[in-house]
């Protein structure tokens, strides 16, 4: 009787321990790399979101100031030259309405900044157009100022305040504020203008501090009289 030799026609039914461990290791490495890439992408997205928000806020601030200053002008009223530029916290005599009150801390950036007092044209008939006389524009007795007030937490608030007690906060994250006349810039800007610079900084979710600056050159109502 002839016995037939059996043969194996099927494959192995499963992984060995070594193969399983190797597969798990490779999978873990791939998963770790994927999660790291996702984390990096999220970090980049967060950074860009903070930078975009900062840039938008800074642009809105300078545009708001520019809208105000376009209605103002270089003029002398009551023996004072307007717009009046002075160092942060050093409010000139006669402008007590613009004093900061308690100063918590002035940083190096804040100390290099300045503040501004200016006049807006009078509009007694409320028609939206400046009142004029033979000598030119009639100016309102109400003075307006942009001041940089340090906050207890180390940030600074940029505030628009007028001598009637009205107040508006434009930003709570300003690190520096600068107003410059043509003479301040060495006449690198036209005589009918003023340059405004605002720097804003905020903490990101990654613990870093992000900062951006925006500036605008503004043509004043009667800027040809600029010093």
NUVOVEX-321411 format. One record per residue (C-alpha): residue in one letter; x, y, z; residue number from 0. Coordinates in Angstrom, 3 decimals. Example, Ala and Ser with C-alpha at 12.3 -4.5 7.8 and 13.67 -1.06 7.14 Angstrom:
R res        X        Y        Z   n
R   a   12.300   -4.500    7.800   0
R   s   13.670   -1.060    7.140   1
% end
This chain:
R res        X        Y        Z   n
R   x    0.000    0.000    0.000   0
R   x    1.351    3.327   -1.013   1
R   x    0.961    6.120    1.444   2
R   x    0.517    9.636    0.002   3
R   x    2.570   12.434    1.652   4
R   x    0.399   15.250    2.866   5
R   x    1.269   18.802    1.810   6
R   x    0.474   22.180    3.361   7
R   x   -1.760   24.133    1.032   8
R   x   -2.712   27.013    3.362   9
R   x   -0.724   29.985    4.708  10
R   x    0.101   30.697    8.326  11
R   x   -2.875   31.533   10.485  12
R   x   -1.677   34.696   12.273  13
R   x    1.361   36.800   13.324  14
R   x    4.185   35.777   15.530  15
R   x    4.784   37.780   18.710  16
R   x    7.748   39.550   17.111  17
R   x    5.744   40.516   14.050  18
R   x    2.886   41.837   16.169  19
R   x    5.260   43.894   18.317  20
R   x    6.967   45.295   15.216  21
R   x    3.602   46.232   13.673  22
R   x    2.525   48.021   16.860  23
R   x    5.826   49.927   16.977  24
R   x    5.534   51.072   13.363  25
R   x    1.905   52.067   13.853  26
R   x    2.784   54.045   16.988  27
R   x    5.547   55.878   15.160  28
R   x    3.234   56.737   12.280  29
R   x    0.495   57.873   14.670  30
R   x    2.962   59.959   16.660  31
R   x    4.216   61.631   13.503  32
R   x    0.670   62.329   12.377  33
R   x   -0.328   63.840   15.727  34
R   x    2.849   65.955   15.765  35
R   x    2.047   67.281   12.286  36
R   x   -1.515   68.091   13.349  37
R   x   -0.191   69.873   16.450  38
R   x    2.253   71.907   14.360  39
R   x   -0.466   72.849   11.893  40
R   x   -2.748   73.905   14.744  41
R   x    0.062   75.980   16.263  42
R   x    0.682   77.703   12.929  43
R   x   -3.054   78.364   12.555  44
R   x   -3.246   79.813   16.086  45
R   x   -0.218   82.041   15.421  46
R   x   -1.676   83.351   12.183  47
R   x   -5.027   83.986   13.884  48
R   x   -3.332   86.065   16.615  49
R   x   -1.275   87.984   14.053  50
R   x   -4.333   88.658   11.906  51
R   x   -6.319   89.861   14.914  52
R   x   -3.471   92.149   15.972  53
R   x   -3.034   93.601   12.490  54
R   x   -6.777   94.198   12.164  55
R   x   -7.007   95.912   15.550  56
R   x   -3.964   98.117   14.884  57
R   x   -5.359   99.156   11.504  58
R   x   -8.757   99.979   13.006  59
R   x   -7.092  102.100   15.705  60
R   x   -5.003  104.222   13.325  61
R   x   -7.932  104.622   10.922  62
R   x  -10.132  105.832   13.769  63
R   x   -7.514  108.392   14.822  64
R   x   -6.985  109.449   11.201  65
R   x  -10.714  110.076   10.730  66
R   x  -10.628  112.392   13.751  67
R   x   -7.472  114.249   12.772  68
R   x   -8.616  114.899    9.195  69
R   x  -11.182  117.287   10.678  70
R   x   -8.556  118.997   12.814  71
R   x   -5.787  121.375   11.789  72
R   x   -2.681  123.283   12.791  73
R   x   -3.795  126.455   14.511  74
R   x   -3.000  128.785   17.416  75
R   x   -5.808  129.384   19.887  76
R   x   -5.484  131.081   23.275  77
R   x   -1.730  131.341   22.860  78
R   x   -1.307  127.576   22.356  79
R   x   -0.310  125.792   19.176  80
R   x   -2.555  122.884   18.187  81
R   x   -2.255  119.968   17.790  82
R   x   -0.283  119.911   21.033  83
R   x    2.074  116.933   21.427  84
R   x    3.551  115.991   24.821  85
R   x    5.159  113.014   26.605  86
R   x    2.961  110.325   28.156  87
R   x    1.646  111.413   31.545  88
R   x    3.082  114.935   31.332  89
R   x   -0.264  116.666   30.867  90
R   x    0.207  120.407   30.202  91
R   x   -1.276  122.965   32.571  92
R   x   -4.845  123.814   31.707  93
R   x   -5.638  120.316   30.443  94
R   x   -6.527  118.628   33.730  95
R   x   -9.358  116.769   31.970  96
R   x   -6.709  114.624   30.295  97
R   x   -4.699  113.641   33.358  98
R   x   -4.319  109.898   33.803  99
R   x   -4.902  109.710   37.522 100
R   x   -2.906  106.913   39.136 101
R   x    0.007  105.744   36.983 102
R   x    0.785  102.077   37.652 103
R   x    3.838  101.617   35.481 104
R   x    5.403  103.248   32.442 105
R   x    7.400  100.855   30.270 106
R   x   10.290  101.773   27.982 107
R   x    7.951  101.728   24.966 108
R   x    5.396  103.872   26.756 109
R   x    8.048  106.360   27.863 110
R   x    9.104  106.786   24.220 111
R   x    5.508  107.476   23.218 112
R   x    3.623  110.749   23.253 113
R   x    0.072  112.046   23.553 114
R   x   -1.965  114.578   21.635 115
R   x   -4.451  117.378   22.287 116
R   x   -6.223  118.900   19.286 117
R   x   -9.213  120.968   18.249 118
R   x  -12.128  120.122   16.000 119
R   x  -13.909  122.723   13.881 120
R   x  -17.000  124.359   15.285 121
R   x  -20.347  123.434   13.727 122
R   x  -22.946  125.625   15.418 123
R   x  -25.611  124.949   12.782 124
R   x  -24.912  121.187   12.941 125
R   x  -24.849  120.824    9.165 126
R   x  -21.739  118.661    9.144 127
R   x  -19.566  121.415    7.656 128
R   x  -16.994  123.499    9.594 129
R   x  -18.080  127.011   10.514 130
R   x  -15.877  129.616    8.848 131
R   x  -15.350  133.341    9.179 132
R   x  -13.175  135.859    7.396 133
R   x  -10.071  134.515    9.146 134
R   x  -10.871  130.937    8.223 135
R   x  -12.142  127.962   10.249 136
R   x  -13.820  128.621   13.600 137
R   x  -12.616  126.117   16.189 138
R   x  -14.737  124.491   18.865 139
R   x  -13.840  125.350   22.475 140
R   x  -13.930  121.618   23.229 141
R   x  -10.474  120.031   23.200 142
R   x   -9.914  116.370   22.355 143
R   x   -6.985  114.151   23.373 144
R   x   -5.570  110.733   22.649 145
R   x   -3.843  109.445   25.767 146
R   x   -2.075  106.198   26.675 147
R   x   -3.035  105.054   30.167 148
R   x   -1.064  102.207   31.814 149
R   x   -3.266   99.474   33.314 150
R   x   -2.590   97.541   36.563 151
R   x   -1.804   94.354   34.585 152
R   x    0.994   95.992   32.607 153
R   x   -1.015   96.655   29.451 154
R   x   -1.916  100.121   28.199 155
R   x   -5.263  101.531   27.138 156
R   x   -5.459  103.972   24.255 157
R   x   -8.227  106.398   25.147 158
R   x   -9.937  109.223   23.282 159
R   x  -11.179  111.794   25.768 160
R   x  -12.613  115.296   25.373 161
R   x  -12.806  118.207   27.780 162
R   x  -16.559  117.605   28.243 163
R   x  -15.842  114.283   29.971 164
R   x  -16.686  111.960   27.074 165
R   x  -14.372  108.958   26.783 166
R   x  -13.825  106.077   24.367 167
R   x  -11.307  103.219   24.694 168
R   x   -9.875  102.260   21.303 169
R   x   -7.606   99.430   22.503 170
R   x   -6.374   97.872   25.750 171
R   x   -3.205   96.350   24.290 172
R   x   -1.155   99.293   23.023 173
R   x    2.575   99.261   23.760 174
R   x    3.493  102.513   22.018 175
R   x    1.773  105.535   20.508 176
R   x    3.506  108.251   18.481 177
R   x    2.311  111.447   16.833 178
R   x    4.759  113.281   14.551 179
R   x    4.571  116.617   12.747 180
R   x    6.467  117.198    9.487 181
R   x    9.271  118.856   11.483 182
R   x    9.513  115.817   13.791 183
R   x   10.176  113.614   10.759 184
R   x   12.759  115.936    9.206 185
R   x   10.094  116.979    6.696 186
R   x    9.973  113.522    5.167 187
R   x    6.169  113.792    5.158 188
R   x    4.202  116.620    3.458 189
R   x    3.567  119.906    5.270 190
R   x   -0.171  119.284    5.350 191
R   x    0.103  116.031    7.321 192
R   x    0.758  114.327   10.634 193
R   x    2.065  110.780   11.077 194
R   x    0.440  108.430   13.586 195
R   x    2.071  105.178   14.726 196
R   x    0.468  102.567   16.969 197
R   x    2.028   99.332   18.214 198
R   x   -0.121   96.596   19.738 199
R   x    1.020   93.429   21.525 200
R   x   -0.834   90.404   22.918 201
R   x    0.025   87.031   24.449 202
R   x   -0.527   84.006   22.223 203
R   x   -1.797   80.596   23.361 204
R   x    1.748   79.286   23.011 205
R   x    3.032   81.690   25.660 206
R   x    4.785   83.958   23.163 207
R   x    4.124   87.693   22.872 208
R   x    3.052   88.826   19.416 209
R   x    3.363   92.431   18.297 210
R   x    2.478   94.495   15.249 211
R   x    2.666   98.152   14.236 212
R   x    0.409  100.196   12.007 213
R   x    0.900  103.767   10.855 214
R   x   -0.843  106.363    8.750 215
R   x    0.034  109.788    7.379 216
R   x   -2.989  112.071    7.793 217
R   x   -3.744  115.266    5.877 218
R   x   -5.157  117.830    8.288 219
R   x   -7.881  120.330    7.461 220
R   x   -5.485  123.289    7.260 221
R   x   -2.225  121.408    7.386 222
R   x   -0.354  123.820    5.153 223
R   x    0.230  125.812    8.355 224
R   x    2.111  122.883    9.919 225
R   x    5.405  123.706   11.674 226
% end
